[in-house]
Amino acid sequence: MPERDDIAITRSGADRIDELQPLWKALQDHHASLCETLAGLRPRTAEDSWAAARQKYAEWLSDTDAFVLIAEQAGLPVGYALVTLGDPYWGWVTGERVADVDTLSVLPEARGREVGTKLMDAVESELDRRGVREFRVVVLAPNAEALRFYERRGLSPVTHTLLGRIQGAEESADG
């Protein structure tokens, strides 16, 4: 695979959502390989997961505050970052909007080639252009590689998200 300089980052909208499906599937497969269950819940199939993500992406990208950046190599998507803008922290001084990097995915064959770095550089540039100074990223607890990536970029862990099941509750029909 060619080097980092062969990667172009393009800002896109809802019109390219369907091109993200293989990238989402790669992320879903990666997450499922990291943990067989999430607090006892099994992963959705890639198809079911994509259907839910696609619906949410369409909703988010109908808002002018959300954006998607696609990393392309030879005209083909090899990674993407989808970002939304959310509320500030109530108990800490932040800007009026804090960004959420809702998804960052890089195809397995493109990992280790700085595609994620280029995407995050572009995310930060876009946020700076918009006057947004802070952003959040949620990482699955067992994804040590992603945690190291974000910590190298200067991000710090600030919360722990806990997931539990109601005792005696039946398994969800969705899951």
Secondary structure as UniProt FT lines:
FT   HELIX           4..6
FT   STRAND          7..12
FT   HELIX           14..20
FT   HELIX           21..34
FT   TURN            39..40
FT   HELIX           46..61
FT   TURN            64..65
FT   STRAND          67..73
FT   TURN            74..75
FT   STRAND          76..86
FT   STRAND          98..106
FT   HELIX           108..110
FT   TURN            111..114
FT   HELIX           115..129
FT   TURN            130..131
FT   STRAND          135..137
FT   TURN            141..142
FT   HELIX           144..152
FT   TURN            153..154
FT   TURN            167..168
//
